[in-house]
């Protein structure tokens, strides 16, 4: 590890520790399991805007790309992914990604389908709106384009897969015999094993391969803007099933991520 790499890693670890101190959670990295990154914009607590010390943890429009998230990514993966040994390399080669979508499925449900869900359902949806913006639902995606195309992985997930992660994995690894190859530099390739183990995605895999149709999309991947009257019952069932399964994965990943962070932040030197 050269001096720049050491400097960046030290900065990331110290910044996360400082954030925990600001939250009065010193040495308790497991506090981050349930921290809603949208709070950094003062949505529920104005101190995140009023206290200037939080500025350095925001500085991005998407929750999965704020500096607090980037510090965590760097601590977790700086030595496990190619071309990521410094902050500069990370920003050049990777971008934060929210794994399980909310907006595609539920963006405007409260106005368009207000009579479809009962109070209990609404409470579940409201809770998921917070859960999906926690560290257990974030990962990195390479910024490179898929080999032989002009399509990035982020574009593939959102356009071809309606932002559903199980469909994204299917497109990446199951839809053709050769698999889609995305390269980092000239030599480095990431395949199923890297996704599954590096990013703590075991729940989406079985026997080394992605579980096809994990969320059980019956007829089509639902987008809240395009639900026909005869699809509303199935849409509702899918929403509740999707929330249950996504939440279980998010919370499990959050525990794993915080466990790994704890090892790195407070390891004996």
N, C-alpha and C positions, 0 to 999 in steps of 0.2 A: 504494500500500500504506500503510494507516494504522499508527499506533503499535502497536496491539494485534496486528495481523497480523505486523508486523516482530518483535515480542516473541515471539510463538508460533513463528514460523519459526526464529528464532534459538535458542529453547529446544530445538526438535526436533533441529536440526542439532548443537547442542552435546551433547545427551543421547546421540545415536547415536555421536558421536566419543568421548564418555566411556566408553560401553559397549565400544567397540573397544579402548580403553586398558586397561580392566579385563580384557579377554580377551588382553591382550598382543599385540594386532593393530593397533596404532596406524597410522592412515592406510591400512589394508588393508580397505576396505569389502567386497572380494570374499570375505572370510572368512564373510560372512553368507549366501553362496550355499548352504552346506551346514549352517548352524546350525539345530539342532533346537530349536524354541521350547519344546517340552516340558521341555527341560533346565532352564529357569528355575525349575522346581519341584524341582530336585535329584534327578531320576530316575536319572541316571547319574553325577552329580558333586555331592556334598553342599555344596560351597562356594557354590553358588548360593543355598542356604538359609542357610548359616552366615554368609556375608559380607553384612552389612546394606546394603552399597552396591548390591546387586542388587534390593532391595525395590522401588525406583521403576520397575523395568522389568517387573514382574509385574502384580499388582493386577487380575487378571481370571481367570475360570475357564477360558476358552477361549483356546487359543494364538493364534488369529487376532485376538484382541481385547486382548492384553496391551499395556502401554504402549510397549514396544519396537516392536511392530508398528504401533501408532498413530503413533509418531514417523515411522516410515518412510512410512506412508500420507500423512501430512501433507506431508512433504518432496516426495513424488512428485506429489501431486494437488491441493495447496492452490490452485493457480492454473489448474487444468485442469477442475475440476468446479464447478458452481454451488453456492452456499451452503456453501462449505467454506474460507473465507478465514481462519478462526480455529479453535482447538481446540473451542470451544464450539459453533460451527456444525457442525463435523465430527461431534461426538458427537450433536448433535440430529438430523442428517440422514442419517448413514451408519453402517453397522456392518461390522465385519470379517467376511469370509466365506471358508471353506475351499472351494476350487474342486472338486477331485477327492476324492470320499469314500473313506474307509477303513471306517468302522464299518458302513455299510449292507451292504457286500459281504463284509467279513471279520471283523466284530465278535467272533464266537465260533467261528470256523472251527477253532481249535486243539483244541477239546473235541468239537464236533459232527462234524467231518470229519477227524479225526486220521489216518485211514488213506488219505485221498484224495490227499494231497500227499506227495511224496518229500522227502528232505533238501534237495535243491537248490531245490525249490519253496518250502520253508519258509524257506530263507535269503533268497530273493527277497522273500517276503512280509514277513519281519522287517525287511529293509532299507527296503521301501516304507512300513512303519509309521513310520519315521523321516523318510523323504523327504517324505511328505505333510504334515508339520508344519514345513516350511521355507518361507521367504519366497516362493519360486516358486509356491507353491500357495495364496497368500493374495491377496485383493482386497477392495474395498469394494462393498457393495450399498446403494442408497438404502433408507432406512427407511420411505419413503412407501408408501401402499397403491396397488395397481393401480387405475387410474381406473375408477370405477363399481362397485368391489367393496370388501370389507373385508379383502382378502388382501394381505399384504406379499409382497415378492419372496422373502424368506427362507422364508416359509411355502409359497409356490408351489414352490420348488425342493425342499423336503423332503417335502411331502405329495403333490403331483401328479407329481413327477418322481423320487421315491425318492432324492433328493439327487445324481442324476447330471447333470453339467453339460451334456452334449450334449442330453439330453432337456429340460433347463431352457431352453436357447437355442432349441430347437425350439418349445417352448410360448410363449416370448416373441415370437418373430419369424416363425415359419412356419405356425402352426396356424390362423390366420384372416387373411382378406384385409386387414383394417385394422391388424393387429398389436396386441398389448397395449401400451397407452401407460401409462407410469408417470411422473408429473410431480414435479418438485422445485419447489415454489412454484406460481405460477399460469402461468408461461410456459415453464419449462425442461423439455424432454423429452430422454430418452436413448434412442437407437435403435442399430441394428446398428453403425454407424460408431463411435459413442462406445465401445461395449463392446470392439470389436475393437482400435481404435487406442489408446485411453486406457489400457486395462487389459492391453495386450500379449497379446491373445488370438488372434493371427493363425492359430495352428495349428487352431483350431476353425472357421475361416471359409474360404470359397472364393468368389471373384467377388463379394465384399461380403455374402454370405449365410452363415449357419451351415451347417456340413456336417451333413446329417441322419443320425442314427444313427452318429455318429463311432466309437463303441466297439463297434458291431455287436451290439446286443442282439437275439438271435435270436427268442426267443418272448416274453420278458418281462424287465423290469429286475430282476435278481436281488437278493434280500435273503437274507443268510446264514441267517436264521431259518426261511425257507420254501422249502427246496430238496427236491423230491421225489426218490425213489431213481432214477427214470428221467431225472432232470435233472443228476445229479452229474457225468457226463462233460462235458457242455456247460458246466456251472458252472465246473469246473476250467479248461477251455480259456478261458472268458471271463475268469476271474480273472487268469490269466497274461498274456493279451492286454491287459487293462485296465491292469495294472501297467506293462507295457512302454510303452504309449502315454502313460499319465499321467506316468510318470517322465521320458520324453523331453521332454514339454511343461514339466513343473515345472523341470527343470534349465535348459532354454532360457530360460524366463521369469526364473529366478533370475539368470542372467547379464545379461539385459537390465535388470532392476531394479537390480542392483548397478552396472551401467554408468551408469545414470541417477543413482543415488545418489552415485556418485563425482564426477560433474559438479557436483552441487549442494553436496556437502560440502566439496569442495576446489577450487572454482572460484576464480579470481583475482578479487580485489576492487579 
